[in-house]
Amino acid sequence: QVQLVESGGGLVQAGGSLRLSCAASGRALSLYTVAWFRQAPGKERKFVAGFIDWSSDTDYVDAMKGRSIISRDNAKNTVYLQIDSLKPEDTAVYYCAARSPRAVAVGNVHSYDSWGQGTQVTVSS
């Protein structure tokens, strides 16, 4: 099973940018479908962005379209999430997750086998 470690979170002012990283070990991340989720205090964990199974296509939650990019560097075994124009409502713990490819929506939080520990993103107004 692949192990995931997120980094890159922090405190940023509204309108700023962050690049989150998800570094994998144990297995090649290129073998997996990878996605980012986030969880705000007292709320459910929700899909943010991910790679479509068996392709390099990507999908984003509507709130992130146009201001975030998910990318991967297979040589570094790492997936990134660049978020621009950050808003206070983006404040959450961000998690990366991986699963073996399957015919299930990439945003299905229950379909992922491996999770990182999360990285906190706090956006001040």
Disulfide bonds with the S-S distance in Angstrom:
Cys22-Cys96 2.01
